[in-house]
């Protein structure tokens, strides 16, 4: 039974990849994940804000170095991030020394600029690939769809010009024409597209009048939207496709492959159950494949995509109409 797959040109023994999480901050936990069977590890993001803060601190230090003997205090600004920019690069090197599986770094920002030079530094630290996480929520209303899309293309172009390792683009779900945008990014040189970045929606505390962040873990139901767009994009782009968010069970991973993914990134389930949960995931996939006589992951990949389904309308308006018109009182109780 062959579980192998190819992601961003990297050959992997199976499609289960450890997604961005605090696991990558700890070599021992990362090694446990590798021992449990994960085929690669995506590090959590190094944020644009961290990099710009450090650059500003260095500029302030230089400006005051001749007039203030305590200028070094400019570098001691408190931060909520687990790893600073230099520590992040050191962690890339540590993980590469400790693991035999590919290590994929991650950069998170909202526009192109000097901070993207860290893409080259992450490559030099030893990363096998890079994931660009453009977490930008256009709430102001000052930008139109084309301007928002151009942000993603500009960042991708800036980073691709600096590195030779493969680059994945992690996307949000709210583009007005997601497949069209995926095709543009594919044409611009993205080596993979990761669907989708979760939209963290704030919780309103109506007693304290505060806006609080929500718990960042996914639930299995959040995978459905991702499966839809994977199925729509399959064979419309030449780059790799990945799913992230909602993959909690072996069945979820199988559905991801059938929709068209090359890999499935698992984060929340590993944080809930621990790195060893990857063993249960892969065992479950193998058992299912044996029961239904699948010989390889490649055999099932895209088999239920829009391009290959015998009933493409099931992904389109017909399914919407059918869902609404077949509901009746009591359906929720069945």
TAFEN-V95110 format. One record per pair of residues at least 6 apart in sequence whose ideal C-beta (glycine too) atoms are under 7 Angstrom apart, sorted by the first residue. I is the first residue (numbers start at 1). GAP is how many residues later the second one is. Records with the same first field share a line. If there is no record, write none. Layout:
BEGIN
I->GAP, GAP
END
This chain:
BEGIN
1->285, 288, 289, 294
2->293, 294, 295
3->10, 11, 12, 282, 294
4->7, 8, 9, 10, 293
5->7, 9, 10, 257, 258, 292
6->6, 256
7->185, 233, 235, 255, 256
8->121, 158, 160, 183, 184, 232
9->157, 182
10->92, 118, 119
12->27, 28, 251
13->26
14->23, 25, 268
15->238, 242, 247, 248, 249, 282
16->21, 22, 23, 237, 248, 250, 262, 265, 266
17->21, 22, 23, 25, 246, 247, 248
18->15, 20, 23, 24, 248, 252
19->23, 225, 246, 247, 248
20->22, 23, 24, 25, 86, 247
21->23, 246, 249, 250
22->22, 60
23->6, 7, 10, 247, 252
24->6, 17, 19, 20, 71
25->57, 58, 66
27->67, 68, 71
29->246
30->11, 65, 68, 69
31->67, 68
32->243, 244
33->8, 242, 245
34->65, 66, 67
36->239, 240, 242, 243
37->241, 242, 245
38->63, 240
39->62
40->61, 62, 64
41->54, 58, 60, 62, 63
42->62, 64, 89, 223
43->60, 61, 62, 63
44->62
45->61, 62, 63, 88
46->39, 42, 60, 61, 62, 72
47->34, 61
48->60, 61, 62, 67
50->31, 34, 35
51->34, 64, 67
52->63
53->24
54->30, 31
55->59
57->17, 18, 20
60->14
61->10, 11, 13, 14
64->7
65->6
83->8
85->33
89->32, 33, 36
92->11, 13, 30, 33, 34, 35
93->32, 33
95->8
96->7, 30
102->26, 27
103->24, 25
104->23, 24, 25, 26, 27
105->17, 22, 25
106->25, 27
107->11, 12, 23, 25, 26
108->25, 27
109->6, 25, 46
110->24, 26, 41
111->40, 44
112->42, 43, 46
116->39, 42, 43, 46
117->45
119->11, 40, 43, 44
120->42, 43
122->8
123->40, 41, 42
127->38
128->37
129->36, 37, 39
130->29, 33, 35, 37
131->37, 39, 63
132->23, 24, 27, 35, 36, 37, 38
133->37, 64
134->17, 18, 21
135->62
136->15
138->10
145->31
149->26, 32
152->17, 33
153->31, 32, 35
156->11, 13, 29, 32, 33, 34
157->31
159->8
160->7, 29
166->25, 26
167->23, 24
168->22, 23, 24, 25, 26, 74
169->16, 21, 24, 25
170->24, 27
171->22, 23, 24, 25, 26
172->24, 25, 27
173->23, 52
175->6
178->51
179->53, 54, 57
182->11, 51, 55
183->53, 54
185->8
186->51, 52, 53
190->49
191->48, 49
192->47, 48, 49, 50
193->44, 46, 48
194->48, 50
195->31, 34, 35, 48
196->30, 49
198->20, 47
200->13, 14, 16
201->13
202->9, 10, 11, 12
203->9, 11
204->7
205->7
217->51, 54
218->27, 28, 50
219->27
220->26, 28, 29, 32
221->25
222->23, 24
223->22, 23, 24, 29
226->17, 19, 20
227->28, 29, 32
228->87
230->11, 13, 26, 29, 30, 31
231->28, 29, 73, 74, 75, 84
232->74, 83
233->8, 27
234->7, 25, 26, 68, 71, 72, 73
235->67, 70, 72
240->22
241->19, 20, 21
242->19, 20, 21, 23
243->13, 18, 21, 22
244->21, 23
246->6
247->6, 9, 17, 19, 22
248->20, 21
250->31, 34, 35, 38
253->11, 28, 32
254->31, 34
256->8
257->40, 43, 44
258->42, 45, 46
259->45, 46
260->41, 42, 45
269->8
270->7
294->6
302->6
306->6, 9
313->6
END
